[in-house]
Amino acid sequence: MVKRLLEGYPLKQRQEVMGFMKSNGVYRIDETIDKISKELYILSNNARIERNRERERNKLINKYKRSMGLI
């Protein structure tokens, strides 16, 4: 997910992020890291919400099938 996100960033910012990751968080460029962390949160949160919606849809479908005697 991080690699996909970094593809849209300029080379300098990508290098800053990779330096941050290699240093285990010691070397930190606040603006870049904060921006990427916000975008990563949005992406991961949207993915989680979509997974939960799919689970709810499947629960409803299975509940309907059970009530109709299809399962």
C-alpha positions as a printed Julia matrix, in Angstrom:
71×3 Matrix{Float64}:
   0.0     0.0    0.0
   2.87    2.36   0.8
   4.61    1.69  -2.51
   1.41    2.37  -4.41
   0.94    5.62  -2.52
   4.53    6.75  -3.06
   4.31    6.33  -6.83
   2.45    9.63  -7.01
   5.08   11.56  -5.05
   8.18   13.33  -6.4
  11.52   11.54  -6.14
  12.78   13.73  -3.28
   9.78   12.96  -1.08
  10.03    9.24  -1.87
  13.67    9.3   -0.81
  12.73   11.1    2.42
  10.14    8.45   3.23
  12.54    5.61   2.47
  15.17    7.26   4.69
  12.59    7.53   7.45
  11.64    3.88   7.13
  15.27    2.69   7.02
  16.13    4.7   10.13
  13.22    3.17  12.11
  11.68    6.6   12.57
  14.77    8.44  13.82
  15.24   10.53  10.66
  11.95   12.37  10.25
  10.77   15.01   7.8
   7.57   16.14   9.5
   5.68   17.57   6.53
   6.21   14.63   4.22
   5.68   11.93   6.85
   2.56   13.6    8.23
   1.09   13.97   4.74
   1.76   10.34   3.86
   0.48    9.05   7.2
  -2.8    10.91   6.68
  -3.18    9.48   3.18
  -2.32    5.97   4.4
  -4.94    6.27   7.12
  -7.56    7.31   4.59
  -6.68    4.41   2.28
  -6.6     1.79   5.02
  -9.76    3.13   6.64
 -11.64    3.07   3.33
 -10.47   -0.49   2.7
 -11.62   -1.54   6.19
 -15.01    0.1    5.71
 -15.46   -1.66   2.37
 -14.55   -5.05   3.9
 -17.09   -4.49   6.68
 -19.79   -3.51   4.18
 -19.1    -6.68   2.2
 -19.39   -8.79   5.38
 -22.71   -7.16   6.22
 -24.0    -7.79   2.68
 -22.98  -11.44   2.92
 -24.67  -11.77   6.31
 -27.9   -10.36   4.92
 -27.77  -12.57   1.84
 -27.12  -15.67   3.95
 -29.89  -14.72   6.36
 -32.3   -14.37   3.44
 -31.2   -17.69   1.96
 -31.73  -19.44   5.31
 -35.18  -17.94   5.69
 -36.11  -19.16   2.2
 -34.68  -22.61   2.9
 -32.04  -22.31   0.19
 -29.17  -23.18   2.52
